[in-house]
Amino acid sequence: MRPAAGDAAPRVAVVGAGISGLTAAHRLRVLLGPRAVITVVERRDRVGGVLRTVDLAGVPFDVGAESFLARRPEGGLLLDELGLAGQRVRPTAAAPSLRAGGRSVPLPAATLLGVPTSRARLSGLLSPGGAAAVAAEPSRPLRWEAGADVALGPLLRARFGDELVDRLVDPLLGGVYAGRVDALGLRATLPTLAAALDGGARSLTAAADAAAPEAAPGAAAPGAGAPAGPVFEALRDGYRVLLDTLVSAAAARLRLGVTVRGLARRPDGWRLLLGPSTGTDVLDIDAVLLAVPAPAAARLLAGVAPAAAAAAGELELASSAVVALAYRKGDVAPPAGSGLLIATGEPHAVKGITYSSTKWAHLGADGMVRLRSSLGRFGEAADLQVDDDVLVDRVRADLAALAGISAAPVAVAVARWGGGLPQYGVGHPDRVRRIGDGLPPGIAVAGAALHGVGVPACIGTARSAAGRLAGQLAGVPPGSSGPPGRDGSMEPWPVSTTPR
């Protein structure tokens, strides 16, 4: 890699045009200036990755990620930077429910993604025996080795019993990762709980109290010191507004429908091999940022950064699908709640239903009822290998059984996300460290495989990766104070790397 100097304009490639890749391209443009040659290469024929907005009965509707975690700063700050603050919308006061034990109950409050604090009330969800197991947990001796990482499911089952895990924790975390709680690592999925255990919490309940102070005994009432504002927000016109604005602001050369089949060193930089194996198309650059799923990153890094490639290759992916439906005004009564999560073991294909037009007022302003259902989790890819019509029929059957919705929809959209969500297993933080430590100068990695699967987390990894590459191109030593940032990453506003 040659640092940009004199009249030489830096040449940087971003592989992947999802939210991470486009954010990185925009950040590189800001840091490197208008003369930099930035190329974004994407194997699909569209930008966005797992973000996708469709027209559902005349309204922009997201069939990938629906919302973003508003209490992380990265999403809101990027929207402000791009002049899109007016697109932010908040959910209504409608509350979600949970389907467990053959009946629907309100989703319990005062938990940390299902891990109960001492204020949690679970009697409507659990059997008397299950509730007794949860109540007894604080008094049972706990052995914990500080710094340890364990599978979350077995830990919770041993402390609280199977009912709590299957009926509450697994559907909640499954909604985030499309995975199974028994395989997810504690430190990557619930880092604040792990920190509380490291700090000496005497039980998992006490650790949840420490990790979720607003839900602990004696916590301030809402409006009296509790976190302000909603947990999640969305974009009025869908994520395509953000994606289109990033493309425009990045002013990059966008190459869609092009596969990157290889990455090789050059004496003064790097070369991307593009197109089919028989093609001769190449792209010579000074630096490259990989914003692709972990298996693709592992393949591209294998010949130039084998240790990083090996670590990336350890990540497994889950596949899922979203089926969105719209109903005429009068054919379906607007559901009262914001959605329904489905517990493990329930006889339904869907894993969750969002009553979108109830949860987000702008999606029901015309009187129509719009909703989306998610299907598939880690290890269930075969269940999704059917025609779209079959998926829609499964969803409609579940909607009839779970919500009494039997009318024919007037619009349907199906989105499939093959390998869309990385699984954060035991040892994930160490795996991410090995990826970073194994990268040579001139290569950076960003995306959901690192520090969180949510949109703000992806934005954070993209900005950090772009800052490191820009610093290297400018000759800023790692860890030094390089303008305009404070730490060589060239970050003007703080970025959290805590997984959601």
C-alpha positions as CSV (number, residue, x, y, z in Angstrom):
1,M,0.0,0.0,0.0
2,R,1.3,3.4,-0.9
3,P,0.3,6.4,1.2
4,A,-1.5,9.1,-0.8
5,A,0.9,12.0,-1.3
6,G,1.4,14.9,-3.7
7,D,-0.9,14.6,-6.7
8,A,-1.6,10.9,-6.3
9,A,-5.3,10.4,-5.6
10,P,-5.9,7.4,-3.3
11,R,-7.7,4.4,-4.8
12,V,-9.9,2.4,-2.5
13,A,-12.3,-0.4,-3.2
14,V,-15.2,-1.4,-1.0
15,V,-16.4,-4.9,-1.5
16,G,-20.1,-5.2,-0.6
17,A,-22.9,-2.6,-1.0
18,G,-24.9,-3.3,2.1
19,I,-25.3,-0.7,4.9
20,S,-21.7,-1.4,6.1
21,G,-20.2,-1.0,2.6
22,L,-22.1,2.1,1.7
23,T,-21.4,3.7,5.0
24,A,-17.7,2.9,4.6
25,A,-17.7,4.4,1.1
26,H,-19.3,7.6,2.4
27,R,-16.9,7.9,5.3
28,L,-13.9,7.3,3.0
29,R,-15.2,10.1,0.8
30,V,-15.4,12.5,3.7
31,L,-11.9,11.6,5.0
32,L,-10.1,11.3,1.6
33,G,-11.8,14.2,-0.2
34,P,-13.3,14.6,-3.7
35,R,-10.2,13.4,-5.6
36,A,-10.1,9.9,-4.1
37,V,-11.2,7.1,-6.5
38,I,-13.6,5.0,-4.5
39,T,-15.1,1.9,-6.1
40,V,-17.9,-0.2,-4.6
41,V,-18.3,-3.7,-6.0
42,E,-21.4,-5.7,-5.3
43,R,-22.3,-9.2,-6.5
44,R,-26.1,-8.5,-6.4
45,D,-27.8,-6.2,-8.9
46,R,-28.9,-3.8,-6.1
47,V,-27.5,-2.1,-3.1
48,G,-28.6,-2.6,0.5
49,G,-27.6,-6.2,1.4
50,V,-30.2,-7.3,4.0
51,L,-31.9,-3.9,3.9
52,R,-34.6,-3.8,1.3
53,T,-37.7,-1.6,0.9
54,V,-40.6,-2.6,-1.4
55,D,-43.8,-1.0,-2.3
56,L,-46.6,-2.8,-0.3
57,A,-50.0,-1.6,-1.5
58,G,-48.7,1.8,-2.2
59,V,-46.5,2.4,0.8
60,P,-42.7,2.0,1.2
61,F,-42.3,-1.1,3.4
62,D,-39.1,-2.7,4.8
63,V,-38.8,-6.4,4.3
64,G,-35.3,-6.7,5.7
65,A,-34.4,-4.9,8.9
66,E,-37.4,-3.1,10.1
67,S,-36.0,-0.6,12.6
68,F,-32.8,0.4,14.4
69,L,-31.8,0.6,18.0
70,A,-32.3,4.2,18.9
71,R,-30.3,4.1,22.1
72,R,-27.1,3.4,20.2
73,P,-25.8,6.6,18.7
74,E,-24.5,5.5,15.3
75,G,-27.7,5.3,13.4
76,G,-29.2,8.6,14.5
77,L,-25.9,10.5,14.1
78,L,-25.5,9.2,10.5
79,L,-29.0,10.2,9.7
80,D,-28.3,13.7,11.1
81,E,-25.1,13.9,9.1
82,L,-26.9,13.1,5.9
83,G,-29.8,15.5,6.6
84,L,-32.3,12.7,7.1
85,A,-33.3,13.4,10.7
86,G,-36.8,14.2,9.5
87,Q,-37.2,10.6,8.3
88,R,-37.0,9.2,11.9
89,V,-40.3,7.8,13.2
90,R,-41.2,6.4,16.6
91,P,-43.4,3.3,17.3
92,T,-46.8,3.7,18.9
93,A,-47.5,2.6,22.4
94,A,-48.8,-0.8,21.2
95,A,-47.2,-3.7,23.1
96,P,-46.0,-7.1,21.9
97,S,-47.3,-10.5,23.0
98,L,-45.8,-13.9,23.3
99,R,-47.2,-17.2,22.2
100,A,-46.2,-20.0,24.6
101,G,-47.9,-23.0,26.0
102,G,-50.7,-22.7,23.4
103,R,-51.8,-19.3,24.5
104,S,-50.8,-15.6,23.9
105,V,-49.7,-13.5,26.9
106,P,-48.3,-10.0,27.2
107,L,-44.5,-10.0,26.7
108,P,-43.1,-9.8,30.3
109,A,-41.3,-6.6,31.2
110,A,-38.3,-6.1,33.5
111,T,-36.0,-8.6,31.7
112,L,-32.7,-8.4,29.9
113,L,-33.6,-10.0,26.6
114,G,-35.6,-12.5,28.6
115,V,-33.2,-13.0,31.5
116,P,-35.3,-12.0,34.5
117,T,-34.5,-9.2,36.9
118,S,-35.8,-9.4,40.4
119,R,-38.8,-7.2,39.2
120,A,-39.9,-9.6,36.4
121,R,-43.3,-11.1,36.7
122,L,-43.6,-14.4,34.8
123,S,-46.5,-16.2,36.3
124,G,-48.7,-15.7,33.3
125,L,-46.1,-17.2,31.1
126,L,-44.7,-20.1,33.1
127,S,-46.2,-23.0,34.9
128,P,-46.1,-23.0,38.7
129,G,-43.0,-25.2,38.5
130,G,-41.3,-23.0,36.0
131,A,-42.1,-19.9,38.0
132,A,-40.7,-21.6,41.2
133,A,-37.4,-22.4,39.4
134,V,-37.0,-18.7,38.4
135,A,-37.9,-17.5,41.9
136,A,-35.3,-19.9,43.5
137,E,-32.4,-18.8,41.3
138,P,-31.1,-15.9,43.5
139,S,-30.7,-18.2,46.5
140,R,-28.7,-20.8,44.7
141,P,-24.9,-20.7,44.9
142,L,-23.3,-19.5,41.6
143,R,-19.8,-20.4,40.5
144,W,-18.4,-18.0,37.9
145,E,-14.9,-17.6,36.6
146,A,-14.3,-14.0,35.6
147,G,-13.5,-13.6,31.9
148,A,-15.1,-16.9,31.0
149,D,-17.4,-17.3,28.0
150,V,-20.1,-20.0,27.9
151,A,-23.0,-21.0,25.8
152,L,-25.9,-18.9,27.0
153,G,-28.6,-21.5,26.7
154,P,-27.1,-24.2,29.0
155,L,-26.2,-21.5,31.6
156,L,-29.7,-20.2,31.7
157,R,-31.3,-23.7,31.7
158,A,-29.1,-24.8,34.6
159,R,-30.1,-21.7,36.6
160,F,-33.7,-21.0,35.6
161,G,-35.0,-24.2,34.0
162,D,-36.0,-25.1,30.5
163,E,-39.4,-23.3,30.5
164,L,-38.0,-19.8,30.8
165,V,-35.4,-20.4,28.1
166,D,-37.8,-22.0,25.6
167,R,-40.8,-19.7,26.2
168,L,-39.0,-16.3,26.6
169,V,-35.2,-16.1,26.0
170,D,-35.0,-18.2,22.9
171,P,-37.8,-16.3,21.0
172,L,-36.4,-12.9,22.0
173,L,-32.8,-13.7,21.0
174,G,-34.0,-15.7,18.0
175,G,-35.6,-12.5,16.8
176,V,-32.3,-10.7,16.9
177,Y,-29.9,-13.4,15.6
178,A,-32.3,-16.0,13.9
179,G,-30.4,-18.5,16.0
180,R,-30.8,-20.8,19.0
181,V,-29.9,-19.6,22.4
182,D,-28.2,-22.9,23.2
183,A,-25.5,-22.1,20.7
184,L,-25.1,-18.4,21.3
185,G,-22.2,-17.1,23.3
186,L,-22.8,-15.1,26.5
187,R,-20.1,-12.5,26.0
188,A,-21.1,-11.5,22.5
189,T,-24.9,-11.6,22.9
190,L,-25.3,-10.3,26.5
191,P,-22.0,-8.5,27.3
192,T,-23.5,-6.4,30.1
193,L,-24.7,-9.6,31.8
194,A,-21.2,-11.1,31.5
195,A,-19.7,-7.9,32.9
196,A,-22.0,-8.0,35.9
197,L,-21.0,-11.7,36.5
198,D,-17.3,-10.7,36.2
199,G,-18.0,-7.9,38.8
200,G,-19.1,-10.4,41.4
201,A,-22.9,-10.7,41.0
202,R,-24.1,-13.5,43.2
203,S,-26.7,-14.8,40.9
204,L,-27.9,-14.4,37.3
205,T,-30.9,-12.4,38.6
206,A,-28.6,-10.0,40.4
207,A,-26.4,-9.8,37.3
208,A,-29.6,-8.9,35.3
209,D,-30.4,-6.2,37.9
210,A,-26.9,-4.7,37.4
211,A,-27.0,-5.0,33.6
212,A,-30.5,-3.5,33.3
213,P,-30.6,-0.9,36.1
214,E,-33.9,0.6,34.8
215,A,-35.5,-2.7,35.5
216,A,-34.0,-3.3,38.9
217,P,-35.7,-2.8,42.3
218,G,-35.8,0.8,43.3
219,A,-35.2,2.0,39.7
220,A,-36.6,5.4,38.7
221,A,-40.0,5.5,37.1
222,P,-40.2,6.5,33.4
223,G,-39.5,10.1,33.1
224,A,-37.5,10.2,36.4
225,G,-34.1,9.1,35.3
226,A,-34.9,6.1,33.1
227,P,-33.5,6.1,29.5
228,A,-35.4,8.7,27.5
229,G,-37.1,8.0,24.2
230,P,-38.1,4.8,22.4
231,V,-35.8,1.7,22.2
232,F,-36.3,1.5,18.4
233,E,-37.0,3.9,15.6
234,A,-37.6,3.4,11.9
235,L,-37.5,5.5,8.7
236,R,-40.8,6.9,7.3
237,D,-40.0,6.1,3.7
238,G,-38.0,2.9,4.4
239,Y,-34.3,2.2,4.4
240,R,-34.0,2.8,0.7
241,V,-33.9,6.6,1.5
242,L,-30.8,6.1,3.6
243,L,-29.2,3.8,1.0
244,D,-29.9,6.1,-1.9
245,T,-28.5,9.1,0.1
246,L,-25.3,7.2,1.0
247,V,-24.8,6.2,-2.7
248,S,-25.1,9.9,-3.7
249,A,-23.0,11.2,-0.9
250,A,-20.2,8.7,-1.4
251,A,-19.9,9.6,-5.1
252,A,-18.3,6.2,-5.7
253,R,-18.0,4.2,-8.8
254,L,-20.7,1.6,-8.3
255,R,-20.3,-1.8,-10.0
256,L,-23.3,-4.0,-9.4
257,G,-23.7,-7.6,-10.5
258,V,-19.9,-8.1,-10.3
259,T,-18.4,-10.9,-8.2
260,V,-15.0,-10.4,-6.6
261,R,-13.3,-13.8,-7.0
262,G,-9.9,-13.0,-5.6
263,L,-7.6,-10.6,-3.7
264,A,-3.9,-10.5,-4.4
265,R,-0.9,-8.3,-3.3
266,R,0.8,-5.9,-5.6
267,P,4.2,-4.2,-5.0
268,D,2.4,-0.9,-4.1
269,G,-1.1,-2.1,-3.1
270,W,-3.7,-4.7,-3.9
271,R,-5.5,-6.2,-6.9
272,L,-9.1,-7.5,-7.0
273,L,-9.9,-10.2,-9.5
274,L,-13.4,-9.6,-10.8
275,G,-16.0,-11.6,-12.7
276,P,-16.1,-15.3,-13.6
277,S,-13.1,-17.6,-13.2
278,T,-12.3,-17.3,-16.9
279,G,-12.4,-13.5,-16.9
280,T,-9.5,-11.1,-16.9
281,D,-11.1,-8.1,-15.3
282,V,-9.0,-6.6,-12.5
283,L,-9.1,-3.6,-10.2
284,D,-5.8,-2.2,-8.8
285,I,-6.2,-0.2,-5.6
286,D,-4.2,1.1,-2.7
287,A,-6.5,-0.3,-0.1
288,V,-9.6,-2.5,0.2
289,L,-12.4,-2.7,2.7
290,L,-14.4,-5.9,2.9
291,A,-18.0,-5.5,3.9
292,V,-19.2,-9.0,3.0
293,P,-20.5,-12.0,5.0
294,A,-17.9,-13.9,7.0
295,P,-17.5,-16.8,4.5
296,A,-16.9,-14.5,1.6
297,A,-14.3,-12.5,3.7
298,A,-12.6,-15.7,4.7
299,R,-12.3,-16.8,1.0
300,L,-10.9,-13.4,-0.1
301,L,-8.4,-13.2,2.8
302,A,-7.2,-16.8,2.6
303,G,-4.2,-16.0,0.4
304,V,-3.2,-12.7,1.9
305,A,-4.2,-12.9,5.6
306,P,-4.5,-16.6,6.5
307,A,-5.0,-16.0,10.3
308,A,-7.8,-13.5,9.8
309,A,-9.3,-15.8,7.1
310,A,-9.3,-18.8,9.5
311,A,-11.0,-16.8,12.2
312,A,-13.7,-15.4,9.8
313,G,-14.2,-19.0,8.5
314,E,-15.3,-20.1,12.0
315,L,-18.5,-18.0,11.9
316,E,-21.7,-19.8,10.9
317,L,-24.7,-18.1,9.3
318,A,-28.4,-18.4,9.6
319,S,-31.0,-18.1,6.9
320,S,-34.4,-16.5,7.2
321,A,-37.3,-15.2,5.2
322,V,-39.8,-12.4,5.6
323,V,-43.4,-12.5,4.2
324,A,-45.2,-9.1,4.2
325,L,-48.9,-8.8,3.5
326,A,-51.4,-6.0,3.1
327,Y,-55.2,-6.2,3.7
328,R,-58.0,-3.8,2.6
329,K,-59.6,-1.6,5.1
330,G,-62.6,-3.5,6.5
331,D,-61.4,-6.9,5.5
332,V,-59.2,-7.2,8.7
333,A,-59.6,-5.4,12.0
334,P,-56.4,-3.7,13.0
335,P,-54.6,-5.9,15.6
336,A,-54.4,-4.4,19.0
337,G,-50.8,-5.2,19.8
338,S,-47.5,-4.5,18.0
339,G,-46.7,-8.1,17.3
340,L,-46.4,-11.7,18.5
341,L,-43.3,-13.7,19.3
342,I,-43.5,-17.5,19.0
343,A,-41.9,-19.6,21.7
344,T,-39.8,-22.7,21.0
345,G,-41.9,-25.8,20.5
346,E,-45.1,-24.1,19.3
347,P,-46.6,-25.8,16.2
348,H,-46.2,-22.9,13.9
349,A,-44.0,-22.1,10.9
350,V,-43.6,-18.4,11.7
351,K,-41.2,-17.3,14.4
352,G,-42.7,-13.8,14.9
353,I,-45.3,-11.5,13.5
354,T,-45.1,-7.7,13.4
355,Y,-48.4,-5.9,13.1
356,S,-46.7,-3.1,11.3
357,S,-49.6,-0.8,10.7
358,T,-50.4,-0.9,14.4
359,K,-46.7,-0.6,15.5
360,W,-45.9,2.2,13.1
361,A,-48.7,4.8,12.6
362,H,-47.5,5.9,9.2
363,L,-47.9,2.3,7.8
364,G,-51.6,2.3,8.7
365,A,-52.5,5.9,8.0
366,D,-54.5,4.9,4.9
367,G,-56.6,2.4,6.9
368,M,-55.0,-0.7,5.4
369,V,-53.6,-3.4,7.6
370,R,-50.0,-4.3,6.9
371,L,-47.9,-6.9,8.7
372,R,-44.8,-9.0,8.3
373,S,-43.9,-12.5,9.5
374,S,-40.5,-14.0,9.8
375,L,-39.6,-17.6,9.2
376,G,-36.4,-19.7,9.7
377,R,-33.6,-19.9,12.2
378,F,-30.1,-21.4,12.3
379,G,-30.2,-25.0,11.2
380,E,-33.6,-24.6,9.4
381,A,-32.5,-23.6,6.0
382,A,-34.1,-26.6,4.4
383,D,-37.5,-25.5,5.7
384,L,-37.2,-22.3,3.5
385,Q,-36.3,-24.2,0.3
386,V,-39.8,-24.1,-1.1
387,D,-41.6,-21.8,-3.5
388,D,-42.8,-18.4,-2.4
389,D,-46.4,-19.6,-2.7
390,V,-45.7,-22.3,-0.1
391,L,-44.2,-19.8,2.3
392,V,-47.1,-17.5,1.9
393,D,-49.6,-20.3,2.5
394,R,-47.7,-21.3,5.7
395,V,-47.9,-17.7,7.0
396,R,-51.6,-17.3,6.1
397,A,-52.4,-20.6,8.0
398,D,-50.5,-19.3,11.1
399,L,-52.2,-15.9,10.8
400,A,-55.6,-17.6,10.8
401,A,-54.7,-19.7,13.9
402,L,-52.8,-17.1,15.9
403,A,-54.6,-13.8,15.0
404,G,-57.8,-14.8,13.4
405,I,-56.8,-13.3,10.0
406,S,-58.3,-15.4,7.2
407,A,-59.0,-12.7,4.6
408,A,-57.1,-12.7,1.3
409,P,-54.3,-10.2,1.2
410,V,-54.3,-7.6,-1.6
411,A,-50.5,-7.4,-1.7
412,V,-47.7,-9.8,-0.8
413,A,-43.9,-9.5,-0.8
414,V,-41.5,-12.3,0.0
415,A,-37.8,-11.6,0.9
416,R,-35.3,-14.4,1.4
417,W,-32.1,-13.9,3.4
418,G,-29.9,-16.8,2.7
419,G,-27.0,-16.7,5.2
420,G,-28.1,-13.3,6.3
421,L,-27.3,-13.4,10.0
422,P,-24.0,-14.4,11.6
423,Q,-24.2,-16.6,14.7
424,Y,-22.3,-15.2,17.7
425,G,-21.0,-18.4,19.3
426,V,-18.8,-19.0,22.3
427,G,-15.5,-17.2,21.9
428,H,-16.9,-14.7,19.4
429,P,-15.0,-11.6,20.9
430,D,-11.7,-13.5,20.6
431,R,-12.6,-14.5,17.1
432,V,-13.2,-10.9,16.1
433,R,-9.9,-9.9,17.8
434,R,-8.1,-12.5,15.7
435,I,-9.6,-11.2,12.5
436,G,-8.5,-7.7,13.3
437,D,-5.0,-8.7,14.4
438,G,-4.5,-10.8,11.2
439,L,-5.2,-8.0,8.7
440,P,-2.2,-6.4,7.0
441,P,-2.1,-2.6,6.3
442,G,-4.3,-1.7,3.5
443,I,-7.1,-4.1,4.3
444,A,-10.0,-3.6,6.7
445,V,-13.2,-5.5,7.5
446,A,-16.6,-4.3,8.5
447,G,-20.1,-5.7,8.9
448,A,-22.5,-7.7,11.1
449,A,-19.9,-10.4,11.6
450,L,-18.0,-8.3,14.1
451,H,-19.7,-6.3,16.9
452,G,-23.4,-6.6,16.4
453,V,-26.0,-7.5,13.8
454,G,-28.1,-4.3,14.1
455,V,-27.9,-1.4,11.7
456,P,-26.1,1.0,14.2
457,A,-23.5,-1.6,15.0
458,C,-22.8,-2.1,11.2
459,I,-22.5,1.6,10.8
460,G,-20.0,1.7,13.7
461,T,-17.8,-1.0,12.2
462,A,-17.9,0.7,8.8
463,R,-16.9,4.1,10.1
464,S,-14.1,2.6,12.2
465,A,-12.8,0.5,9.3
466,A,-12.9,3.4,6.9
467,G,-11.1,5.6,9.4
468,R,-8.3,3.1,9.8
469,L,-7.8,2.8,6.1
470,A,-7.8,6.6,5.6
471,G,-5.3,7.0,8.4
472,Q,-3.0,4.4,6.8
473,L,-3.2,6.1,3.4
474,A,-2.4,9.4,5.1
475,G,0.6,7.9,6.9
476,V,-1.0,8.2,10.3
477,P,0.6,5.6,12.7
478,P,-1.9,3.4,14.5
479,G,-2.8,4.8,17.9
480,S,-1.5,8.3,17.2
481,S,-3.5,11.5,17.1
482,G,-4.2,11.9,13.4
483,P,-6.6,14.6,12.2
484,P,-9.5,14.8,12.4
485,G,-9.9,12.1,14.9
486,R,-8.3,11.5,18.3
487,D,-7.0,7.9,18.1
488,G,-5.8,7.3,14.5
489,S,-9.3,6.1,13.5
490,M,-10.2,9.6,12.3
491,E,-13.6,9.4,14.0
492,P,-15.2,12.8,14.7
493,W,-18.1,11.4,16.8
494,P,-17.9,8.5,19.3
495,V,-18.8,5.0,18.1
496,S,-20.0,2.3,20.4
497,T,-18.9,-1.3,19.7
498,T,-21.1,-3.0,22.2
499,P,-23.3,-5.6,20.6
500,R,-27.0,-5.0,20.9
